Amino acid sequence: MDFAFDARTEELRAKLLAFMDEYVYPAEPVAAEQRAALASPWDTPAVVEELKAEARRQGLWNLFLPDGEYGAGLTNLQYAPLAEITGRSPQLAPTATNCAAPDTGNMEVLAQFGDEQQKKQWLEPLLAGEIRSAFAMTEPEVASSDATNITTLIERDGDEYVITGRKWYISGAMDPHCKIFIVMGKTDPDGSDIRRQQSMVLVPRDTPGVTVRRAMQVFGYEDHYHGGHAEVVFDHARVPVGNLIGEEGGGFAIAQARLGPGRIHHCMRLIGMAERAIELMCRRAVSRTAFGKALAQQGVVQNWIADARVAVEQLRLLVLKTAWMMDTVGNRGAHTEIQAIKIATPRTVVDIIDRAIQLHGAGGVSQDFPLAELYAGARTLMLADGPDEVHQRSLARRELKKYL
């Protein structure tokens, strides 16, 4: 395993780091100010569109997509360090480079499983950053950590599918630019194979019977930058059968294919969040005095900083190993490592951000520093893409199989 950055990665890293310093970090307070003045909190601040235009001009666009026809054609190992950089400003940088979830996963699904008409109608405008999308799977009435539990029905009626169900925490759905939902539901609820009951279908937002009911808060936040997290009701919404992605019964397999790369993206961005927290921690430690000496001279603070550095270096190596394995043996071959990074990364990063908050005192939970939002985002990722406990269960089973 050679994790040295190749020439293309080095070139893109240098460009992206400069883009962050010159454009993204200065835009953070501007975006907050502009958003406060918007008629709707879900509208996009003008500076975000300016960032997108500049990123596209510099070739820092669709870096996540390994498909050379549609994206940058980078491997997971090449993209991982770039995702880390964007994670330092998770509210702006991923969107600015058109590398923000849930659009990334949805574009991967359409690129891999969509037919030509679906790609033309939905993938191309997503790749151009002209529209946003949402992935509708989680439901309030069941434990959605087990995807076989979902109850939303996708029923065939002649040349149409009829979708009935209620979803929530559907990321991006509050954004007025969100034009399409990928909905996971059951086309064969009584099928003998519980992993062949589900299918995915494209449902335009303006379809009659689709209601975006409300925005769901996360630790009191409404995630305006990423289009919020909505409760969405599908009340006998009808779409043509041509809106089916792949085949009936293929939803579970598509979901698994979607989540593999997504976990790499999330985990590398989380490492970027941890790096920013460490930077803020160090700046605070050398600038504040308590009990007669600088915080940087306090033993407990030194321990926090040292432990954070060790933890981040460990995480980065594990995630890079996972990216390398996905590139060399495929997602299935890297299954154990994918689960390992999903368990280890958000848990560790939450702890690092928590220490940074503690070091900042009241400022750490205020809007004057990004730490509170970083904490909320990192803590939420212990649930997103499957709760940690689900991955622990599966990982333990794989380990125990060796001894049975």
C-alpha positions in Angstrom: 0.0 0.0 0.0 1.5 3.3 -1.1 -0.4 6.3 0.1 2.0 8.9 -1.4 0.0 11.4 -3.4 0.5 11.0 -7.2 1.1 14.0 -9.4 -2.6 14.6 -10.2 -3.6 14.5 -6.6 -0.8 16.8 -5.6 -1.9 19.3 -8.3 -5.6 19.2 -7.3 -4.7 19.4 -3.6 -2.6 22.6 -4.2 -5.4 24.1 -6.2 -8.0 23.2 -3.7 -6.0 24.5 -0.7 -5.5 27.8 -2.5 -9.2 27.9 -3.4 -10.1 27.4 0.3 -7.8 30.1 1.5 -8.6 32.6 -1.2 -12.4 32.1 -1.6 -14.1 29.6 0.8 -12.9 30.7 4.3 -13.5 34.4 3.5 -17.0 33.5 2.2 -18.1 31.9 5.5 -19.1 35.1 7.3 -20.4 36.6 4.0 -22.7 33.6 3.5 -24.0 33.9 7.0 -24.7 37.6 6.6 -26.4 37.1 3.2 -28.5 34.2 4.5 -29.8 36.3 7.3 -31.1 38.8 4.8 -32.8 36.3 2.5 -36.6 36.1 2.2 -36.5 32.4 2.8 -33.7 30.6 4.8 -33.7 27.9 2.2 -32.7 30.2 -0.7 -29.0 30.1 -1.7 -26.8 33.0 -0.8 -25.3 34.8 -3.8 -21.8 34.1 -2.6 -22.4 30.3 -2.8 -23.2 30.6 -6.5 -20.0 32.7 -6.9 -18.0 30.0 -5.3 -19.5 27.4 -7.6 -18.6 29.4 -10.6 -15.0 29.9 -9.5 -14.6 26.2 -8.6 -15.9 25.2 -12.0 -13.6 27.7 -13.7 -10.6 26.2 -11.8 -11.5 22.6 -12.7 -12.4 21.8 -9.0 -15.8 20.4 -10.0 -17.4 16.9 -9.6 -14.2 15.6 -8.2 -16.0 12.8 -6.4 -17.2 10.9 -9.4 -14.8 8.2 -10.6 -16.6 7.9 -13.9 -14.4 9.8 -16.4 -17.3 10.5 -18.7 -19.3 12.3 -16.1 -16.8 13.3 -13.4 -13.1 13.9 -12.7 -12.2 10.2 -13.1 -10.4 10.1 -9.8 -9.9 6.9 -7.8 -11.1 6.7 -4.3 -7.5 7.0 -3.1 -7.0 10.2 -5.2 -10.3 11.8 -4.1 -9.9 11.0 -0.4 -7.4 13.8 0.5 -9.5 16.3 -1.5 -12.6 15.4 0.4 -10.6 16.0 3.6 -9.8 19.5 2.5 -13.4 20.3 1.8 -14.4 19.0 5.2 -12.7 21.9 6.8 -15.6 24.1 5.7 -18.4 21.5 5.4 -21.1 24.1 4.9 -19.6 25.7 1.8 -16.8 23.7 0.2 -18.6 20.5 -0.8 -21.4 22.6 -2.3 -19.0 24.9 -4.0 -17.3 22.0 -5.8 -20.5 20.1 -6.5 -19.3 17.4 -4.2 -22.1 17.6 -1.5 -24.3 14.9 -0.2 -26.9 13.7 -1.0 -26.3 14.8 -4.6 -23.1 12.9 -4.8 -24.7 9.5 -4.0 -27.6 10.2 -6.2 -25.4 11.1 -9.1 -23.4 7.9 -8.6 -26.7 5.9 -8.6 -27.8 7.5 -11.9 -24.4 7.2 -13.5 -24.2 3.5 -12.6 -27.8 2.3 -12.8 -29.8 4.9 -14.7 -30.9 4.5 -18.2 -30.1 7.1 -20.9 -33.3 9.0 -20.5 -32.8 9.2 -16.7 -29.2 10.4 -17.2 -30.3 13.1 -19.7 -33.2 14.4 -17.6 -31.6 14.3 -14.1 -28.0 13.4 -14.1 -26.8 16.0 -16.5 -28.4 19.0 -14.7 -27.1 17.6 -11.4 -23.6 17.4 -12.8 -23.9 21.0 -14.0 -25.0 22.1 -10.5 -28.3 23.5 -11.9 -30.6 21.4 -9.6 -30.3 19.6 -6.3 -31.7 16.2 -5.3 -32.7 14.1 -2.3 -32.6 10.4 -1.3 -35.8 9.3 0.5 -35.3 6.2 2.5 -35.6 6.8 6.3 -39.1 6.6 7.8 -40.5 7.7 11.2 -42.7 4.7 11.8 -40.0 2.0 11.7 -36.4 1.3 12.7 -34.9 2.4 9.4 -31.5 1.2 10.5 -32.8 -2.1 9.1 -33.7 -1.2 5.5 -35.9 -4.2 5.1 -38.3 -2.5 7.6 -39.4 0.3 5.3 -43.1 0.4 4.6 -43.4 2.9 1.7 -45.2 1.1 -1.1 -44.3 1.3 -4.8 -47.3 -0.3 -6.6 -47.5 -1.0 -10.3 -50.7 0.3 -11.9 -50.6 -0.2 -15.6 -47.9 2.1 -17.0 -47.4 3.9 -13.7 -46.0 3.3 -10.2 -48.0 4.6 -7.3 -45.9 5.7 -4.3 -47.5 5.8 -0.8 -45.6 6.4 2.4 -44.0 8.9 4.8 -40.3 9.7 5.0 -38.3 12.0 7.2 -34.8 13.4 7.6 -34.7 13.6 3.8 -31.6 15.7 3.3 -31.8 18.5 0.8 -35.5 18.4 0.4 -36.1 21.9 1.7 -33.9 23.5 -1.0 -36.1 25.0 -3.7 -33.6 23.8 -6.2 -34.3 20.2 -5.2 -36.2 18.9 -8.2 -36.0 15.1 -7.9 -36.3 12.4 -5.2 -34.8 9.0 -5.4 -37.4 7.0 -3.3 -36.8 3.6 -1.8 -39.9 1.6 -1.2 -41.3 -1.9 -1.6 -42.5 -3.2 -4.9 -42.9 -6.8 -3.5 -43.7 -6.5 0.2 -44.6 -10.2 0.5 -41.6 -11.5 -1.4 -39.7 -14.5 0.1 -36.4 -12.7 -0.2 -36.5 -9.7 2.1 -33.6 -8.1 0.2 -35.4 -8.3 -3.1 -38.6 -6.6 -1.9 -37.3 -3.0 -2.4 -36.9 -0.9 -5.4 -35.9 2.7 -6.2 -37.9 5.1 -8.3 -37.4 8.7 -9.4 -40.1 11.0 -8.2 -40.1 14.6 -9.4 -40.7 17.1 -6.5 -43.7 18.7 -8.3 -45.5 15.3 -8.7 -49.1 15.6 -7.4 -49.3 13.8 -4.1 -45.8 14.8 -3.0 -45.8 17.1 0.0 -42.7 18.5 1.7 -44.4 18.8 5.1 -41.7 20.4 7.4 -38.0 20.9 8.1 -36.6 18.6 10.7 -34.1 20.1 13.1 -30.8 18.6 14.1 -29.7 19.5 17.6 -31.8 22.7 17.2 -30.2 23.5 13.8 -31.8 23.7 10.5 -29.1 22.8 8.0 -29.8 25.6 5.5 -26.6 25.2 3.5 -27.4 21.6 2.5 -31.1 22.1 1.9 -32.3 21.0 5.3 -33.7 17.6 6.4 -37.4 17.3 5.6 -40.4 15.2 6.4 -42.0 14.2 3.0 -45.3 12.6 2.4 -46.0 10.6 -0.7 -49.8 10.2 -1.0 -50.5 8.0 -4.0 -48.0 9.9 -6.1 -47.9 8.6 -9.6 -44.9 8.4 -11.9 -44.2 6.5 -15.2 -42.8 3.0 -15.0 -39.8 4.4 -16.8 -38.8 6.2 -13.6 -37.8 2.9 -12.0 -34.0 2.8 -11.5 -32.5 -0.5 -12.5 -34.9 -3.4 -12.0 -37.7 -4.3 -9.6 -36.2 -5.8 -6.4 -32.8 -4.1 -7.0 -33.2 -1.4 -4.5 -31.3 -3.0 -1.7 -28.3 -3.7 -3.9 -28.3 -0.2 -5.3 -28.4 1.2 -1.8 -25.3 -0.8 -0.8 -23.5 0.3 -3.9 -24.4 3.9 -3.1 -23.2 3.8 0.5 -19.7 2.5 -0.1 -18.2 5.5 -1.7 -20.4 7.8 0.4 -18.8 6.5 3.6 -15.3 7.3 2.3 -16.5 10.8 1.4 -18.1 11.3 4.9 -15.1 10.0 6.7 -12.5 12.1 4.9 -14.7 15.2 5.4 -14.9 14.3 9.1 -11.1 14.2 9.3 -11.1 17.6 7.7 -13.5 18.8 10.4 -11.2 17.3 13.1 -8.2 19.1 11.6 -10.1 22.4 11.7 -11.1 21.7 15.3 -7.5 21.0 16.2 -6.4 24.2 14.6 -9.0 26.2 16.5 -8.0 24.4 19.7 -4.3 25.3 19.3 -5.0 29.0 18.4 -7.2 29.2 21.5 -4.7 27.6 23.7 -1.9 30.0 22.8 -4.1 33.1 23.1 -5.8 32.6 26.4 -4.6 32.5 30.0 -6.2 30.8 33.0 -4.9 30.3 36.5 -1.7 32.2 35.9 -0.5 30.6 32.7 -1.4 30.1 29.0 -3.9 27.3 28.3 -1.2 25.8 26.1 0.9 25.2 29.2 -1.9 23.4 31.0 -1.2 19.6 31.1 -4.7 18.6 30.3 -4.9 20.8 27.2 -1.6 19.4 26.0 -3.0 15.9 26.4 -6.1 16.8 24.5 -4.1 18.2 21.6 -1.6 15.3 21.5 -4.4 12.7 21.7 -6.3 14.5 18.9 -3.2 14.4 16.6 -2.6 10.7 17.2 -6.3 9.9 16.6 -6.5 11.8 13.4 -3.3 10.2 12.0 -4.7 6.8 12.8 -8.1 7.5 11.2 -6.5 8.9 8.1 -4.4 5.8 7.5 -7.4 3.6 8.0 -9.6 5.6 5.6 -6.8 5.7 3.0 -6.4 1.9 3.3 -10.1 1.5 2.8 -10.0 3.8 -0.3 -7.1 1.8 -1.7 -8.9 -1.5 -1.1 -12.1 -0.2 -2.8 -9.9 0.7 -5.8 -8.1 -2.6 -5.9 -10.5 -5.3 -4.7 -13.9 -3.5 -5.0 -16.5 -2.4 -2.4 -17.3 -6.0 -1.5 -13.7 -6.8 -0.9 -13.3 -3.8 1.3 -16.5 -4.4 3.3 -14.8 -4.9 6.6 -12.7 -1.7 6.2 -15.7 0.3 5.1 -17.6 -0.7 8.2 -14.5 0.0 10.4 -14.1 3.6 9.2 -17.9 4.2 9.6 -17.6 3.1 13.3 -14.3 4.7 14.2 -14.3 8.1 12.4 -17.5 9.9 13.5 -17.0 8.6 17.1 -13.4 9.9 17.3 -14.1 13.2 15.6 -17.0 13.9 17.9 -14.7 13.5 20.8 -12.0 15.8 19.3 -14.6 18.5 18.5 -16.0 18.2 22.0 -12.6 18.9 23.5 -12.2 21.9 21.2 -15.6 23.2 22.4 -14.5 22.7 26.0 -11.4 24.7 25.4 -13.4 27.6 24.0 -15.7 27.7 26.9 -19.0 29.6 26.1 -17.6 30.6 22.8 -17.5 26.9 21.8 -21.2 26.6 21.8 -21.8 30.0 20.2 -22.4 31.0 16.6 -19.1 32.9 16.7 -17.1 29.7 16.1 -17.9 26.8 13.7 -17.5 24.2 16.5 -21.1 23.8 17.5 -22.2 23.2 13.9 -19.2 20.9 13.4 -20.2 18.9 16.5 -23.8 18.6 15.3 -22.8 17.4 11.9 -20.3 14.9 13.2 -22.6 13.5 15.8 -25.4 13.1 13.2 -23.0 11.0 11.1 -23.0 8.4 13.9 -26.6 7.7 12.7 -26.4 8.5 9.0 -25.5 5.7 6.5 -26.5 3.3 9.2 -26.0 3.6 12.9 -22.6 2.6 14.3 -24.2 -0.3 16.1 -25.5 -1.8 12.9 -21.9 -1.8 11.5 -20.5 -3.2 14.7 -23.0 -6.0 14.6 -22.1 -6.9 11.0 -18.4 -6.5 11.6 -18.4 -8.7 14.7 -20.3 -11.4 12.7 -17.6 -11.4 10.0 -14.9 -11.7 12.6 -16.7 -14.5 14.5 -17.2 -16.5 11.3 -13.5 -17.2 11.3 -13.9 -19.3 14.5 -17.1 -21.1 13.8 
